[in-house]
């Protein structure tokens, strides 16, 4: 039996529960007009350097912002797309055609992985683990430092 809480599907499994947003992800793909797109294996390409100097302005900036906002909510149960979505959010003020191409790649990745989510296991006492990383002056546009972190509750990434 599936339960919903704030748009998040809670499915009991034999090992615990699975938190996913499969229905929501499918809806985002449909709203973007990519229901029949070809899926890809990764949410972003390592060769795509994001910068404000990419190509012509995207013609429908409202659609861009709506899809990005929806993807941000999807990251609650999809830590695998957090980096790509966070990077593409940096260009919401002036999206370019090349930025939209990267958003489409994220959507193509979602097409292949709509059933992914967070598996919360039951059993052992809870443990909390955290990891951090930083890139000194790593931004191509303004040379600002970029940092990140990952927090696990048992084996489940939560932040």
C-alpha positions as CSV (number, residue, x, y, z in Angstrom):
1,X,0.0,0.0,0.0
2,X,1.4,3.4,-1.0
3,X,0.9,6.5,1.2
4,X,1.5,10.1,0.2
5,X,2.9,12.8,2.4
6,X,3.5,16.3,0.9
7,X,3.7,14.7,-2.6
8,X,6.2,12.1,-1.5
9,X,5.3,8.5,-2.0
10,X,5.9,6.3,1.1
11,X,6.1,2.6,0.1
12,X,6.7,-0.1,2.7
13,X,9.3,-2.7,1.7
14,X,10.6,-5.8,3.4
15,X,13.7,-3.9,4.7
16,X,12.0,-0.6,5.6
17,X,10.4,2.1,3.5
18,X,11.1,3.7,0.2
19,X,10.5,7.5,-0.2
20,X,10.1,8.5,-3.8
21,X,8.4,11.0,-6.0
22,X,7.8,8.9,-9.1
23,X,4.5,10.4,-9.9
24,X,5.9,13.9,-9.5
25,X,8.9,13.2,-11.7
26,X,6.7,11.8,-14.4
27,X,4.6,15.0,-14.2
28,X,7.7,17.2,-14.6
29,X,8.8,15.3,-17.7
30,X,5.3,15.6,-19.1
31,X,5.1,19.3,-18.4
32,X,8.4,19.8,-20.2
33,X,7.1,18.0,-23.3
34,X,9.6,15.2,-23.0
35,X,7.5,12.2,-22.3
36,X,8.9,10.3,-25.2
37,X,12.6,11.4,-24.8
38,X,15.5,9.0,-25.0
39,X,16.8,8.3,-21.5
40,X,20.5,8.8,-20.4
41,X,22.6,7.2,-17.7
42,X,23.8,10.4,-15.9
43,X,22.1,13.7,-15.0
44,X,25.0,15.8,-16.3
45,X,27.9,15.5,-18.6
46,X,31.4,16.0,-17.1
47,X,32.4,17.9,-20.2
48,X,29.7,20.6,-19.9
49,X,31.2,23.6,-18.2
50,X,28.5,25.9,-17.0
51,X,29.0,29.6,-17.4
52,X,26.9,32.7,-18.0
53,X,28.5,33.2,-21.4
54,X,26.7,30.2,-23.0
55,X,24.9,30.9,-26.3
56,X,21.8,32.7,-27.2
57,X,19.2,33.6,-24.5
58,X,16.5,30.9,-24.0
59,X,13.2,32.0,-25.5
60,X,10.9,30.8,-22.7
61,X,12.5,31.8,-19.4
62,X,9.2,31.3,-17.5
63,X,9.1,27.6,-18.5
64,X,12.8,27.3,-17.6
65,X,12.2,28.6,-14.1
66,X,9.1,26.5,-13.6
67,X,10.9,23.3,-14.5
68,X,13.9,24.2,-12.4
69,X,11.7,25.0,-9.4
70,X,10.0,21.6,-9.8
71,X,13.3,19.8,-10.0
72,X,14.4,21.6,-6.8
73,X,11.5,20.0,-5.0
74,X,12.3,16.6,-6.5
75,X,15.8,16.7,-4.9
76,X,14.2,15.9,-1.5
77,X,14.1,12.3,-2.5
78,X,16.7,12.3,-5.3
79,X,20.1,13.3,-4.0
80,X,21.5,11.9,-7.3
81,X,20.3,15.0,-9.2
82,X,21.2,17.6,-6.5
83,X,24.5,18.7,-8.0
84,X,23.2,19.1,-11.5
85,X,20.0,21.0,-10.4
86,X,21.9,23.3,-8.1
87,X,24.4,24.1,-10.8
88,X,21.7,24.9,-13.4
89,X,19.8,27.1,-10.8
90,X,22.6,29.5,-10.9
91,X,21.4,30.7,-14.3
92,X,17.7,31.3,-13.6
93,X,18.1,35.1,-14.0
94,X,19.2,34.8,-17.6
95,X,18.9,31.3,-19.0
96,X,20.6,30.5,-22.3
97,X,19.8,27.8,-24.9
98,X,22.8,25.8,-23.7
99,X,21.4,25.9,-20.1
100,X,18.1,24.5,-21.3
101,X,20.0,21.7,-23.1
102,X,21.4,20.8,-19.7
103,X,18.0,20.9,-18.1
104,X,16.8,18.5,-20.8
105,X,19.6,16.1,-20.0
106,X,18.5,16.1,-16.4
107,X,14.9,15.3,-17.6
108,X,16.2,12.6,-19.8
109,X,18.0,11.1,-16.8
110,X,14.8,11.3,-14.8
111,X,13.0,9.4,-17.6
112,X,15.3,6.5,-17.0
113,X,15.1,6.6,-13.2
114,X,11.6,7.8,-12.2
115,X,11.4,5.0,-9.6
116,X,14.5,6.0,-7.7
117,X,14.2,7.3,-4.2
118,X,15.5,7.1,-0.7
119,X,15.4,3.6,1.0
120,X,15.2,4.0,4.7
121,X,16.1,0.7,6.5
122,X,14.9,-0.4,9.8
123,X,16.9,-2.3,12.4
124,X,20.2,-1.1,13.9
125,X,20.7,1.9,16.1
126,X,20.7,5.2,14.1
127,X,24.1,6.7,13.2
128,X,24.8,10.0,11.5
129,X,27.7,10.5,9.1
130,X,28.8,13.6,7.3
131,X,31.2,14.4,4.5
132,X,32.4,17.7,3.1
133,X,34.4,18.9,0.1
134,X,35.5,22.3,-1.2
135,X,36.9,23.7,-4.5
136,X,38.9,26.9,-3.8
137,X,38.1,29.6,-6.4
138,X,36.4,26.9,-8.6
139,X,33.7,29.0,-10.3
140,X,34.6,29.9,-13.9
141,X,32.5,33.1,-13.8
142,X,33.5,34.8,-10.6
143,X,36.3,32.6,-9.1
144,X,34.2,32.1,-5.9
145,X,34.9,28.9,-3.9
146,X,32.4,26.1,-4.1
147,X,31.7,23.7,-1.2
148,X,29.4,20.8,-0.6
149,X,28.4,18.3,2.0
150,X,26.6,15.0,2.3
151,X,24.9,13.8,5.4
152,X,23.8,10.1,5.9
153,X,21.4,8.7,8.4
154,X,22.5,5.1,8.5
155,X,22.9,4.3,4.8
156,X,20.4,6.9,3.5
157,X,21.6,10.3,2.3
158,X,19.4,12.9,4.0
159,X,21.1,16.2,3.2
